[in-house]
Amino acid sequence: MVTHFFVNGKKIKLNVSPKKRLLDILRDDLGLTGTKEGCGKGECGACTVLMDEKRVNSCLIPALQLENKQIVTVEGIKDWSVYKSIERTYIENGAVQCGFCISGFVMSTLSLLKNHSTPVTTDQIKKSMGGNLCRCTGYSRIIKAIQELSNNEKVIQKINKDWRNEFSR
């Protein structure tokens, strides 16, 4: 099957099996390896991407659902004005160790901060990060980083601006 969609603002046309997972398309066909495979069952969050403004587990999305969709990966947000702030805040709070899960947490953080009023509560963070697993860092440092980001109005403004720019193409 031939499908047309967008990844990080670029138009993609692929002839793939309708059952091929978005995760495999990103990694194998497009060389975007920042999106990781952990469990392959939608339970660990390492494969989280944004699809049409919603966070999704790319291991659960078959190619047959991609037609005209807009996908944003962690590689795509590295061009966003807010990315350095998120990266710095995660590092300064010790919220990164091995790095395997971090791209999923970053994508989920963007989704949370875009869709909630600030500052977010610990309970909102825990609920929003549900489905993202970390074996190394522990969640308290990740929660602290997200709370710090949510308290920074400039970060929230950058997220909203970057989000509009990305999804209005």
Sequence and secondary structure as in RCSB ss.txt:
>XXXX:A:sequence
MVTHFFVNGKKIKLNVSPKKRLLDILRDDLGLTGTKEGCGKGECGACTVLMDEKRVNSCLIPALQLENKQIVTVE
GIKDWSVYKSIERTYIENGAVQCGFCISGFVMSTLSLLKNHSTPVTTDQIKKSMGGNLCRCTGYSRIIKAIQELS
NNEKVIQKINKDWRNEFSR
>XXXX:A:secstr
 EEEEEETTEEEEEE  TT BHHHIIIIIS  TTS  SSSSSSS TTEEEETTEEEEGGG BGGG TT EEE HH
HHTTSTTHHHHHHHHHHTT  SS TTHHHHHHHHHHHHHHS SS  HHHHHHHTTT   SSS HHHHHHHHHHHH
T HHHHHHHHHHHHHHHT 
